[in-house]
Amino acid sequence: MPQQRIRNLQDRPEFVWRDHRSAAENYEELGALLSEADGDLYLLVADRQLVILGQNNVFRVIPTSTVLDAVVKDRVDAYCIDRNGRRKDIPKRDLGAMLASEVFLDCFLPVDIFTPTPLYLPDWQLTRPGYNDGGEGARVFYAGPAVEIADNLEAIEAFLGVMDFAEEADRTNAVALALTIRLRNLWPGAKPVGAITATKSHSGKDTVRDFAVGIVPTREISWEAADWAVEQHFEKATRSPDVGVVSVGNVRSGSRPMASSFLERFITDPAPMITSTKVRDARMYSNRIVVIVTANEGRLSQDLLNRSLPIRLEVTGDVREREPAIGNPREVYLPRNRRRIEAELHGMMARWIEAGRPLDECVRHPMTAWAQTVGGILAANGFERFLDNYGQVLNAEEDKRQALGILGVARPDDWLRPGELVPIMEQQGLVGRLIPQIDRENFESRRRRLGVVLSAHEDETLRAETETEALRLKVRKARFRRDAGQDAKIHYRFEVLDRTPLPELEVLTETEGAGQQQCHVVRQTGEHPPARAGEDGEVLPVEEHTDLASTPGVQSV
């Protein structure tokens, strides 16, 4: 930690700027004196900036020659001698040049990460208060107290017990998100986005986020449809070197899928470049940020879903009438137990390390190293079904798109109200695929929910097939009056973008032993398939080729 600040100005070391020496020699000598004076000056490696550790362990950049001049005068009796032998201050132009001089900056201890919360080095050593040299890229200054480690999970279990997770996998994933945030300096560009979703407002999305974040510095930004706006908010949110989490909120119900090429690039890039119209130069960022998205009925694009850690909340009944045994989870329980939860999370890490750091080699996720490590920590502490819902989330979204394609094929190119589409949805057997259980009670609830689903897929392209052709459809939405004197109402249309005739299948028979026949799909052809001979020699129509129906990718006709 920084040494006691020199109070007596007479005790400051002396430095005389000597004109007969090169500028680099003067820079190097002054830099060496400054680095040893109070021990509170460090080099922020990512931006090549000199920073000072101030009161309350808060870091601030030394941006200008004026600020550096004040820092120097506080610590060193530095001056130069003019031609007349008079004592003068070091010229500001030289002080400004020092802030860009490699010789001067290299005098200070390099720091890759400034953090007020503990981290783990690549060798799984927990950071101690002060400077921790974990090698290039892992030189960490931890400006916090010694870490407490708990030997149980009482506070975590009490919190998880009052939250309405959709299933056990979501409960486990909430703990996985908390662990990922504590390990955020590992796996740059290979950590998932925490996707916390709920079926209604006040379900506890922000509460789960606060549990996972704990004491880690966090910035929240609002979701914008324009990608440049998201990047601009992100650049501002990550200017402080100690930020560990960026939470993206305000993904509204009924909005289009949350798609952001910037977020996709940031999540997967070890050193992303962040730009903004409000700053002069783009900034390269060493990716130690965990991104969290919270939404009610908001949907992530397929690319973001593929890189997500899904946590789903499903609340039934009136949340306002609930009285959890632990009190208000967000406003009372978490603030009172924040340090205890931190200790329990580090206790989980300690037990895993003591067990030999076993990996979960059965878990499946594109970010393999992260998933196997976090899965191993969870398994060592009794948490099960990690990421079991990952495939479900991906498949559920794809299934919903397929169901909408079937609905669109039933009435293509017609402008219809949601209420007019409900009977078609029921006739096609799509209620279970498009309408959540809570909204299936009657016609009105189904109509409202179908409108929400259609709005959420506005302008999306769907693919569907009939018995004879493949179609590409786009969901359109418009508000207009059908007849004069009526109010304008929202209508939806499955616009046909193109149609492609489906080639028929050629079916050949092959003899297997005496009198036995087996059907094989050989290739697609434009000719009609031949009839098939039965076991007794009779000719069977194509409709009775029952083994075709069980062939993957073949639709019965």
Buried (B, 14 or more C-beta within 10 A) or exposed (E): EBEEEBEEEEEBBEBBBEEEEEBEEBBBBBBBBBBBBBBBBBBBBBBEBBBBBEEEBEBEBBEEBEBBBEBBBBBBBBBBEEEEEEEEEBEEEBBBBBBEBEBBBBBBEBBBBBBBBBBBBEEEEBBEBEBBEBEEBBBBBBBBEEBEBBEEBEBBEBBBEBBBBBBBBBBBBBBBBBBBBBBBBBBBBBBBBBBBBBBBEBBBBBBBBBBBBBBBBBBBBEBBEEBEBBBBBBBBBBEBBBBBBBBBBEBEBBBBBBBBEBBBBBBBBEEBEBBBEEEEEEBEBBBBBBBBBBBBBBBBBEBBBBBBBBBBBBBEEEEEEEEBEBEEBBEEBBEEBBBBBBBBBBBBBBBBBEEEEBBBEEBEBEBBEBBBBBBBBBBBBEBEBBBBBBEBBBEBBEBBBBBBBBBBBBBBEBBBBBBBBBEBBEEBEBBEBBBBEEBEEEEEBBBBBBBBBBBBBBEBEBEBBBEEEBBBBBBBBEEEEEEEEEEEEEBBBBBBEEEEEBEBBBBEBEEEEEEEBEBEBEEEEEEEBEBBEEEEEEEBEBEEBEBBEEBEEBEEE
